[in-house]
Each structure stands twice: as structure tokens, then as C-alpha cells.
Amino acid sequence: MTRLFLIAGEPSGDRLGAALMAGLKTLSPGVIFEGIGGPLMQAEGLTSLFPMEELSVMGIAEILPKYFPLKRRIREAAQSALASGADALITIDSPDFCLRVAKIVKATRPDLRTIHYVAPSVWAWRPGRAARMARVIDHVLALLPFEPPYMTAVGMTCDFVGHPVVAEALASDAERAAYKGKGPLLLALPGSRRSEVSRLAPVFAEVIARLHARHPDLRVALPTVRGVAGLIRELTGAWAVRPEIIEDPALKRGAFAAADVALAASGTVSLELAANGCPMVIAYDMHWFSWWLMQRAALIDTVTLVNLVSETRVVPEFLGPACKPASIAVAVEAVLADPSAQKAAMALTMERLGQGGEAPGLRAARSVLDHL
């Protein structure tokens, strides 16, 4: 009987892990799971070693205050993986945490198979990460079709398994209709980490105030996740347009499908928006030191996956020092006025990510079992 130890550290990894677990249960009934995950992975049968939200931290300056608690959790996760008797350790994204766990595990049990789900974006920055990862990871599950050669070049095996966004359920007509209204509907998506939300909420507040001055009937929906919902309620209480804060998945689907435009933090959410045909503006800020380091290492001129996969630059980005409300508001107005270029790029993106093919969770599960 197959036994696997899985680790996910944030909501996007929880979604990947849950789909992988569902695929594994289909292909290998009776598979046993242990590890760390969020509510979706727990719904598939995982009892999480500790709350996944403890790991949802990004940026060097943001991680430093939590260094010792995270280090303790790394040791705890590695010891549990070794004690589990698992056939493989499957780490899902969150490389700062997951690869440190894999390093400890490999040092103790070199024979234990290690699989990492989500290839590092070495085509974007820090290309040396692939070689360093190859010291502790045997096999990689890649979300983007151009990633496997970067992994195999340094000695790992790698399969493109498709991006999970292509298999996510879209809104029904009834779910979409729930958001019909007279004014434009803006999706505000300030991130899934507490550090992101805290930094971006004041920027989003001013953008929305500017838009509201020009569109008095503006409506705002803010889909969020369990770990930051309380913080978001606290930070949005004084916004010019009080957002509808959404945690229910069906309501989220309806909002994504019905929105006229989205203002979103950088990340995989751009692909969720693309799947729903919702045009977007990307805004992201971080500690100045984290930004400086990333700028020095960057190999690409855009961080938005829709731009990268479609080989266009139609999604406006306001990153780091450029994350200013006045400029962002102007861009949102422009996208509202003419979303046609983005609509075409989003359709091409979804096609290239595997829309219409076998579900990525099932493809990932098959890749795992073939590797074992």
C-alpha cells in the first residue's frame, strides 16, 4: 500500500495538494496520506501536523521575525516525514520551507524518493535554484509547458502535468447572476498572506476611493481565504466602498465570473481570473530590501503569468516603487473601457495550460506513481 508524506504551505499549494490526493486515490485506492496541509487537503483525508497558515510567509524581510518558529517547524516536519515510513516525500511549492525539510530528510534517508510539485521559476530569476534543488529533489511536477528542460538539465526528472486552474469549476448561470447589478463590479484581491494583505490594503483603499469618485455606483467584491479573512474585515472597514467579503467557494466563483475588472496581487490568481475571462490590473509591494534583491535577480520583464504564457504584455503591472494608487486607478479605468486585448491573451493562456485535456491533478498523480 502506497504511503505518502505531503507538505503544502499556502492556499495555492493546498489546492494543488488536494487535486493530487484526489487523483492518487483514483489511481491507487487505499493510498495513505500524512503531512501538512490546509482545509482542502484535510477534506481529502489528511490530518495536518500543524496549521498550514504558520508557513504562509513571503519575502526575506518578512521571514526574519519568524525565523526561529519556522526553523522549529522545519525540524518537526522532517522528523515526522522520516518517522512516517512513507514511500515518498511530496513537497508542494513553498520552497523556502519545503526544500529545507527535503534536505534534512535526504541527509538521513538518501533512498527516500522526493518529489516537488511546482517547478521553481528559474526562467524568471535565480537560475541556480534548479541545481541546488536537484541535490535534494528527485522528480518535479511542472505547471507550465516550458519548464521541464530547465529541470532535466540539472539531473532531475520532470513532467509537465498542466496547471490546475484549467480544471477548476466555473460559475453556473445562477452563481453569476447573483452579482448582477447596475454599477461596475471590481474584484479586490490583495493576496492570501497576512504580510501581503497588510501592505496592499491601504493602496487598494485609495485606488477604490479614486474609482468611486468617478463611478459612484461602483461595487467591490473581495474573495479571500480563511487565514486572512479576519484581518481583511479589520482593514477594509473604512474603505470608500465597503467590499463584500467572500469565503464561500460558490460565491467566489460567481464573483470571478461576473466581475468587470480585478485589482489583484501578483501570483497565481491571474490565472484564475484568466479562466473566468476577467481582465485585471496587477499591483504588488513588499519590503524595500526584498524588492531590491528581486530586482537584482530578475531575468524577465513581467511577473504576470498571463503575460508570460500568452507571450504578450497586455496585463498592466505596478510593482514595488511603482505600486502607487493614482497610476493604478488610471490603469483600471483603461481596462474597464477596453478589455479586448486581455480577453484574447487570457483565452490563449488557458489553451496553452491544457484546457480541455485530462485534469492536472490526475496527470500529477500518474506522474508520481510512475516515478515511484
N, C-alpha and C positions, 0 to 999 in steps of 0.2 A: 504493500500500500504506500502510495506516494505521500510524503510528509514535507511541507514547505514552511519556511520562516520568511514572512514578508514584512517590510518596513516602508511606510509612507509617512511623510512629514507635513503635508499640507493638503488642502481640499482638492487641488487638481490631481495630486498623487492618489488620494483616496478614491477618486473616480476611476482612475486607471486601474488601481488595485482591485476594485470591486468588479470591473468588467473582466479582468484577467481571472479572478476567482470564479466567476460565473462560467467562463469558458473552460477552465480546468475541471470544474465539476461536471460539465457536459462531456468532456473527452476522457476524464479519468474519475468516474464515480467513486466516492469514498475517500478522495484526497483529504488530507488533514492540514489545517492551517494554524499557525501560531504567528505572533509578532505584534506589530504596532500599526494601527490604522484608525481611520475616522468612522463616522456613522455608516457610510455606505459599505465599507469593508466589514464592519461589525454585522451589518444586515446579511452579509453573505456567509457569516459563520465564524468570524474572527473575534476572539476576546483580546482586546488591546492591553498590552503590558502596562501602559500608562497613557494619559490623554495625548493624542496626536498634536493638539494645539500648542503644547510646550515646545515643539520643534519648528513652528511657523515663524521663523525669523530670517530676515534677509539683509545683506549688507554688512561689511566688516565693522563699521562703527556701531551698527545696531546689535551685532552679535556680542561684542566685547563685554557689555554689562551682564550678559547671561552665560559667559564662558564656562564658569565652574559648574553651574547646574547642567549645562549641555554636556560637558565632559563626563559628568557622573552618569547621565543618561546613555551616553555612548558606551561606556563600560557595561552598564546594566543590559543594554540591548545585545551587545556582543556575547556576554556570558549566557544570556537566555538562548540566543541562537545556537551556541555550542552545546548547551545542555539539552536542547530540544530533540537532538537526533535527526534533524532534518536532512533530506536528500539534497536540498539547495537553499541558499540564502538569496532571496529576491529583494533587491533594494529598488525603490521607486522614486526617481527624481531626488530632490533634497540632497545634492551630492556632498555638501559640507558636513552633513551628519552621516549620511548613508555610507560613504566611502571610507570614513574613519572606522565605522563599525566593520565593514568588509576587511579592512586592513588587519584589525585585531583577529578576526575570525580566520583569515588566511594564514596568519602567522602561527596560529595554534593548530589549524587543520588545513594544510595545503590541498588536501584531496577533496574538500567540500566545494561543490560547484557554486559559483557566484554569478548571478545574473542581474544586470542593471537595466531597468526599464526607463527609457528616455535617454537618448544619446546626448552627451554634453555638446553644447553649441560651439564646437571648436572652429567652425566656419565663421563664427561671429567675433570671438575673442579668446585669448589664451589657448592657442592650438596645442600647446604642450600638455594640456589636461588629458588628452586621449592616451598618450604614452604613460602618464602617471596612473591613469585609471586601469590600464592594462596590467599593472603589477598586482592588482587585487580582484579584477573582474575578468571572468572567462567569456561571457556572452552578453550581447547588448540587444535590446529590443528598441528599434528606432521608429520615431513617429513621422519623420519626413523622408521622402523618397531619395534625396541626395546625400543622406548621412552614412549609409553602410561603408562606402570606400574609406572614409576617414577612420572608421573603427578597425576595419580589417588591415589597414596599412600598418597598424602598430601591434598586430598579433591577436586581437580578439575576434571572435566570430560575431556576426551581426545580421539580423533580419529586419527589413522594413515591414512593419506589421500594420501600417495605416494609423491615421490619427483618430482617436475615439470620438472626436466631435462629429464625424460623419455618420455615426450610429446612434447619436443621441436623439431622443424623441422630440419631435417638433410639436408646436401647439395645435390643438384642434381648433376648428372654427369657433366653437363656444368659448374656449380659453382666450382666443384672440379678441373676440367680441367684447369680453369683459372690460377691455381697456379702450373701447371706442369712446371718443369724446370730442368736444368742439376744438380745443386747442392742441398744439403740437405736444407730443409725448416725448420727453427726454429720459433716457436711461442714464442714471448716475452710477458708476461702477468704480469706486475708489480703492478697490483691492480686497484681498482676503486676509492680509496680515495686519495686526494691530499697528505696527510701525508705519505701514503704507497708509492706512486709513487716517491715522493721526496727522501725518504730514500733508496728505492731499485734501482732507475735508475743508480746510479754510480756503484753499484755491478753488475747489468746486463751488463753495458757497458764494464766492464773489462772481464766478462765471455765471451761475444761475441768477444772481441778482441782476447782472447786466442783461441777460436774456429776458428776464421777466419784465424789465423796463421797456423792452421792445415788443414783447409778446405777453401781455397781461393775462392771457388765458393759458399760459404755459403750464403743463403738468409734468411732474417728476416722479419716476418710479426708481426705487433703489433696491434691487435684488442683492441679498447678502447671505452669509453663512453663519452657522451657529456661533463660532468662536469670536466674532466681532459684532454681532447684532446689537448687543447692549451698548457697546462703545459708539456705534453709529447712531443709535437713538439719542445718546447724550450729545453728540457733536452736531447733529442736524436740527436740533430743536429750534434754533433761531434763524434758519435759512429763510430767504425771501419767499420761496415756495417750499412748504413742508412736504418732504418726499413721502410717498407710500413705501414703507419698508417691507420687503417681501422675503419670507423664508420658505414658504410652501412651494415645492417644485412645480406644481401645475400652474400656479400664479406666475412663477418666474418665466415659464415657457410662454405664457400669454403676453407678458410684458416685453420679452425679447422679440416676439413676432409682431407686436403691434406698434413698437416704438418707431418714431420718425428719425431719430438720431441718438447716438450714445456718446457720452463722455466717459472714457474708461482709462484706468491704469494700464500700463503696459503689461502684457502677459498673454496667456492662452485664451483669455476672454475675447480677444479679437477674432479668434476662430469660431467661438460660439456665436458671436454677432454675425460673422460671415455666413454661418449655416442658416441663420434666420433672415439673411438679406438686410440686416440693419446697418446703415452707414455709420461711421464713427469718427471721432477725434480722440487721439491718444495723448494723455498727459501723465508725466511721472517725475517725481522729485525724490531725492534721497540726501543723506548727509553729504556735505561737500567733499569729504575725503573719499567716500565710496565712489562718488561721481568722478573725481579726479582719477582714481585708479582705473575705473572702467573706460574712461575716455582714452587713457594711455594705451589700453589693451585692445580697443575696438578695431575690428577688421572690416566692418560693414558700415553703411551709411544710414541704415534704418533698423529698428528693433521690432517692427511690427510684422508678424508672420504673414498677414495678408499681402503686404508689400513684397516680402521675400518670395513666397511661394508663387505668386502671380507674376513675379518679375516686373512689378510696377512700383510707383511711389505715390499712389493716389490717396493713401490714408495720411492725413496731417499728424505730425508728432510734435510735442512740446516737452522736451526732456531736460532735466537738470536746471541750469540757469534760465532756460527758455520757457520754463513752466510758469508763465505769467497769465493771470486771468484775462487781461484785456486782449491779448493776442489769441488766446484760446477761444474766447467768446466770438471773435470775428470769424475764426475758422468754423465754429459750429454753425454760425449763420450761413456761411458759404455752402456747407454741406447740406443744410436744410434746403437751400434754394435749388441745388442741382446735385443729386446723389448718383447720377447715371454712371460716371466713371467708376465709382466704387462698386456699384451693383455688378458691373461686368467683371471686375477683378475678383470679387467675392465668389462669383459662380465658377471662375477658372480655378481658384484656390481649392474649392471643395472637390472639383473633379480630380485635381492632382493629388489630393489627400486620400482618395479611394472611395469617394461617394458612389454607392451603387454596388460595391463589391461585398465580400464576406466581412462580417463585423470584426473590427480590430481586436476586441477582447478575445475572440475565438482564434484569430490568427496568432495573437501573442501567446495564448495557451498552447497552441500546437507547436510554436517555436520553442517554448520552454520544455515541453515533453520530448520533442525531437532532440533537444540538446542533452537532456538527461539520459 
